Amino acid sequence: MLRPPYQSYDRLHVYHLDKADIPAFADPDLIGIWIEDDTAVLFFHRAKDPLVADLCSRHRCNVVYQADLDYCDWEAGQFISSFTVGGITVSPVWEKGPADIRLDPSVIFGSGFHPTTRVCLETVINYLRSPEAGIKTMLDLGTGTGLLSIAAARFGAEKITAVDNNPLACEVARANCRLNQVAERIDIREMDLRKDQPQTSGCNLVVANLYRGLLEQLFQTPSFWEADLYILSGFLQSMEADLLAELPAGQLRFLDRKRSDKWCIWVLGNRKVIG
Ligand SMILES: C[S@@+](CC[C@H](N)C(=O)[O-])C[C@H]1O[C@@H](n2cnc3c(N)ncnc32)[C@H](O)[C@@H]1O
């Protein structure tokens, strides 16, 4: 995350360690620590070879990969800047013009530049704007930067639970919620959806922009299908048939089925609730 004196991202110095439980440490150039299974990825604004060597010797671990990247390369070659979707403008914190949502994208998925984020964002806004949909509660599974939850809160959702298994994503999402003054309506929880799932019963909308394997697992869990409405993405056209086969027979109705680039977005309504 950005902390003074840094106001934007330029270089990313990345150290991937073969150990996850590295005790917290303060460093003025630290962007954040990304935990992935049993490993930790440390992101800095500057090269930190001596500091990382010291950490490795104190905590008996090794650097398995090291890189010095341009921030644009981390963001798949995109220069992150303001964009407008569904009539709302989302701006990175380093741009000073008017914006409806300000975001520190950090090194977390959900800057808004991936096609799945954009279409999910547009779809969330459309349903939140629709009085007939009556969406008051939402679950955001794999929240990343928190963008979809923040947009939902802006458009009237009263109670949102957002989860991510990446502690850095949770930290960034919480900071983005505070920045946009919607923190009191969004409960951000660190949770691994492979092991735990928040309750969907009583929830108006579930948004899950994840990946095929995890979606398959969720689809196979009967208690996942207790919400009114689902916006699902993170899979390619070539994966649609396999995912379709995992949907509970007769329970869901396709309300929309879109593509952006090669990515798919499904909107499903629960027949138990919407008929
Ligand atoms: C494709 S990104 C979507 C981010 C954001 N919702 C968006 O639409 O841009 C998927 C997110 O799910 C999170 N994620 C991946 N596996 C997860 C798991 N097992 N449990 C919880 N979150 C997970 C990732 O850390 C990442 O932030």
The ligand as an SDF file (V2000), in Angstrom:
LIG
                    3D

 27 29  0  0  0  0  0  0  0  0999 V2000
   -9.8190  -12.4640   -9.9030 C   0  0  0  0  0  0  0  0  0  0  0  0
   -9.4960  -11.6840   -8.3710 S   0  0  0  0  0  0  0  0  0  0  0  0
  -10.9650  -10.6850   -8.2060 C   0  0  0  0  0  0  0  0  0  0  0  0
  -10.7480   -9.4250   -7.3970 C   0  0  0  0  0  0  0  0  0  0  0  0
  -11.9560   -8.4700   -7.4250 C   0  0  0  0  0  0  0  0  0  0  0  0
  -13.1150   -9.0540   -6.8210 N   0  0  0  0  0  0  0  0  0  0  0  0
  -12.2650   -8.0720   -8.8600 C   0  0  0  0  0  0  0  0  0  0  0  0
  -13.3380   -8.4390   -9.3630 O   0  0  0  0  0  0  0  0  0  0  0  0
  -11.4330   -7.4190   -9.4740 O   0  0  0  0  0  0  0  0  0  0  0  0
   -9.7470  -13.0240   -7.2700 C   0  0  0  0  0  0  0  0  0  0  0  0
   -9.5140  -12.7130   -5.8120 C   0  0  0  0  0  0  0  0  0  0  0  0
   -9.8460  -13.8950   -5.0760 O   0  0  0  0  0  0  0  0  0  0  0  0
   -8.8920  -14.1240   -4.0840 C   0  0  0  0  0  0  0  0  0  0  0  0
   -8.8250  -15.5680   -3.8310 N   0  0  0  0  0  0  0  0  0  0  0  0
   -8.1990  -16.5210   -4.5720 C   0  0  0  0  0  0  0  0  0  0  0  0
   -8.3230  -17.7210   -3.9800 N   0  0  0  0  0  0  0  0  0  0  0  0
   -9.0640  -17.5220   -2.8590 C   0  0  0  0  0  0  0  0  0  0  0  0
   -9.5100  -18.3820   -1.8140 C   0  0  0  0  0  0  0  0  0  0  0  0
   -9.2220  -19.6720   -1.8100 N   0  0  0  0  0  0  0  0  0  0  0  0
  -10.2210  -17.8490   -0.8100 N   0  0  0  0  0  0  0  0  0  0  0  0
  -10.5240  -16.5260   -0.7810 C   0  0  0  0  0  0  0  0  0  0  0  0
  -10.1100  -15.6580   -1.7410 N   0  0  0  0  0  0  0  0  0  0  0  0
   -9.3930  -16.1610   -2.7650 C   0  0  0  0  0  0  0  0  0  0  0  0
   -7.5920  -13.5730   -4.6560 C   0  0  0  0  0  0  0  0  0  0  0  0
   -6.6820  -13.2520   -3.6050 O   0  0  0  0  0  0  0  0  0  0  0  0
   -8.0790  -12.3680   -5.4510 C   0  0  0  0  0  0  0  0  0  0  0  0
   -8.0440  -11.2000   -4.6800 O   0  0  0  0  0  0  0  0  0  0  0  0
  1  2  1  0
  2  3  1  0
  2 10  1  0
  3  4  1  0
  4  5  1  0
  5  6  1  0
  5  7  1  0
  7  8  2  0
  7  9  1  0
 10 11  1  0
 11 12  1  0
 11 26  1  0
 12 13  1  0
 13 14  1  0
 13 24  1  0
 14 15  1  0
 14 23  1  0
 15 16  2  0
 16 17  1  0
 17 18  1  0
 17 23  2  0
 18 19  1  0
 18 20  2  0
 20 21  1  0
 21 22  2  0
 22 23  1  0
 24 25  1  0
 24 26  1  0
 26 27  1  0
M  CHG  2   2   1   9  -1
M  END
$$$$
